[in-house]
Amino acid sequence: MEKRSYAWFERRRRTKALDLAQEQISKALDTVTLLHQATKSMSEGKKKEGLQRIENLFKAEEEVDRLRMEVFKELTKGAALFADYREDLLHLVKRLDTLADHVKDAARCMEMLADVKIPKELADNTVCMTALLVDCAQTLRGSIEKLALNSVEALGGAKKVDEIEHEIDVTYLKTKASFVKHGEQMNSGVMVIFDDLVEFIEQAADMCADTADYIVMLASRE
């Protein structure tokens, strides 16, 4: 993976905690891409490919967890970071860890539905939601990268995250509304798991928006 520039971090004196945090943030956002790839594979009937991508996602999420713990350990050592910056770092790391948790939970639901024929409308809507979630995560990544380089662009990225999250909400509500129409094709167990799936995708989008709100606060300080 290419080395990304998180100038906001780099201005806060190089420390191991900052290096680990950069890696954790990148990997957390990358889980979203893996979720979309898995969703697309499953919708196209490529079960083996989809399950492999889900497995890759689980491994990536484990790495996000490990890095979060490493960041916390480093910060308790009294690393050379001012207290407010240490707090900022913790908030970002926690938010992105929660995002990856929601993505992992969505992938677990998808894994449970691997042998189930999902109505095309619902499958298409899920692919649409995860594609938008990728846009949301990539926009959030860009906003974080611009934090110290260009606060106006960082704020613009945060605003765009909110707009994409709204699009996901619209598709989410449309999908939920169509459950009545497709209820006869899906037993109650499948319906419950599929409902959880779209809930977790929506919660991941909410966490992107929540993180974007935090970026607005950090950018205002810059």
VEXDREN-649958 format. One record per residue (C-alpha): x, y negated, z negated; residue in three letters. Coordinates in steps of 0.5 Angstrom, whole numbers, plus 2048, in hexadecimal, padded with zeros to 3 digits. Layout:
N
XYZALA;...
//
This chain:
222
800800800MET;8037F9802GLU;8057F57FCLYS;8007F07FBARG;8017E97F8SER;7FE7E77F1TYR;8017E07F0ALA;7FD7DF7EATRP;8007E57E7PHE;8077E37EAGLU;8077DC7E7ARG;8067DF7E0ARG;80D7E17DFARG;80E7E87E2ARG;80D7EE7DDTHR;80B7F57DDLYS;8047F47DBALA;8037EF7E1LEU;8067F47E6ASP;8027FA7E3LEU;7FB7F57E3ALA;7FD7F37EAGLN;7FD7FB7ECGLU;7F77FC7E8GLN;7F37F77EBILE;7F57F97F2SER;7F38017F1LYS;7EC7FF7EDALA;7EA7FB7F4LEU;7ED8017F8ASP;7E88067F5THR;7E28027F8VAL;7E58037FFTHR;7E680B7FDLEU;7DE80B7FBLEU;7DC808802HIS;7E080D806GLN;7DD812802ALA;7D6810803THR;7D780F80ALYS;7DA81680BSER;7D4819807MET;7CF81580BSER;7D2818811GLU;7D281F80FGLY;7D982080ELYS;7D9823807LYS;7E0825806LYS;7E381F808GLU;7DE81B803GLY;7E08207FELEU;7E781F7FFGLN;7E68177FFARG;7E28187F8ILE;7E881C7F5GLU;7ED8167F7ASN;7E88117F4LEU;7E88157EEPHE;7F08157EELYS;7F080E7EFALA;7EC80C7E9GLU;7F08107E5GLU;7F680C7E7GLU;7F28067E5VAL;7F08087DEASP;7F880A7DDARG;7FA8037E0LEU;7F58007DBARG;7F88037D5MET;7FF8027D7GLU;7FD7FA7D8VAL;7FA7FA7D1PHE;8007FE7CELYS;8057F87D1GLU;8007F37CFLEU;8007F57C8THR;8087F57C8LYS;8087ED7C8GLY;80A7ED7CFALA;80C7E67D1ALA;8057E37D3LEU;8027DD7D0PHE;7FC7E07CCALA;7F67DD7D0ASP;7FA7E07D7TYR;7FA7E77D3ARG;7F37E67D2GLU;7F17E47D9ASP;7F57EA7DBLEU;7F17EF7D6LEU;7EB7EC7D9HIS;7EC7EE7E0LEU;7EF7F47DFVAL;7E97F67DBLYS;7E47F47E0ARG;7E87F87E6LEU;7E87FE7E1ASP;7E07FE7E0THR;7E07FD7E8LEU;7E48037E9ALA;7DF8077E4ASP;7D98057E8HIS;7DC8077EEVAL;7DE80E7EBLYS;7D780F7E8ASP;7D480D7EFALA;7D98127F2ALA;7D78187EDARG;7D08177EFCYS;7D28187F6MET;7D681E7F5GLU;7CF8217F1MET;7CB81F7F8LEU;7D08227FCALA;7CC8287FEASP;7C58247FFVAL;7C2821805LYS;7C181A803ILE;7BC816808PRO;7BF81280DLYS;7BD80C80BGLU;7BF80D804LEU;7C680F806ALA;7C780980BASP;7C5804806ASN;7CA808801THR;7D0807806VAL;7CD800807CYS;7CE7FE800MET;7D58017FFTHR;7D77FE806ALA;7D57F7803LEU;7D87F97FCLEU;7DF7FA800VAL;7DE7F3803ASP;7DC7F07FCCYS;7E37F47F9ALA;7E77F17FEGLN;7E57EA7FDTHR;7E67EB7F6LEU;7ED7ED7F7ARG;7EE7E77FCGLY;7EB7E27F6SER;7F07E57F1ILE;7F67E47F6GLU;7F47DD7F7LYS;7F37DB7F0LEU;7FA7D87EFALA;7FB7D67F6LEU;7F57D37F8ASN;7EF7D27F3SER;7EA7CF7F8VAL;7EB7D67FCGLU;7EB7DA7F6ALA;7E47D67F4LEU;7E27D77FBGLY;7E37DF7FBGLY;7E07DF7F4ALA;7DA7DC7F7LYS;7DA7E17FDLYS;7DA7E77F8VAL;7D37E47F5ASP;7D07E47FCGLU;7D27EB7FEILE;7D07ED7F7GLU;7C97EA7F9HIS;7C97EE7FFGLU;7CA7F57FBILE;7C57F37F7ASP;7C07F27FDVAL;7C27F9800THR;7C27FC7F9TYR;7BA7FA7F8LEU;7B87FC7FFLYS;7BB8037FDTHR;7B88037F7LYS;7B18017FAALA;7B28077FFSER;7B280C7FAPHE;7AA80D7FAVAL;7AA80E801LYS;7B0813801HIS;7AE8167FAGLY;7AB81D7FDGLU;7B181E801GLN;7B581E7FAMET;7B48227F4ASN;7B481E7EDSER;7BB8207ECGLY;7BE81E7F2VAL;7BA8177F2MET;7BD8167EBVAL;7C48177EDILE;7C38137F3PHE;7C080D7EFASP;7C680E7EBASP;7CB80D7F1LEU;7C88077F3VAL;7C88047ECGLU;7CF8057EBPHE;7D08027F2ILE;7CC7FC7F0GLU;7D07FC7E9GLN;7D77FC7EDALA;7D47F67F1ALA;7D27F27EBASP;7D97F37E8MET;7DC7F07EECYS;7D87EA7EDALA;7D97EA7E5ASP;7E17EA7E7THR;7E07E47ECALA;7DC7E07E7ASP;7E27E17E3TYR;7E77DF7E8ILE;7E37D97E9VAL;7E57D77E2MET;7EC7D97E3LEU;7EC7D57E9ALA;7E97CF7E6SER;7EF7CF7E1ARG;7F47CF7E7GLU;
//
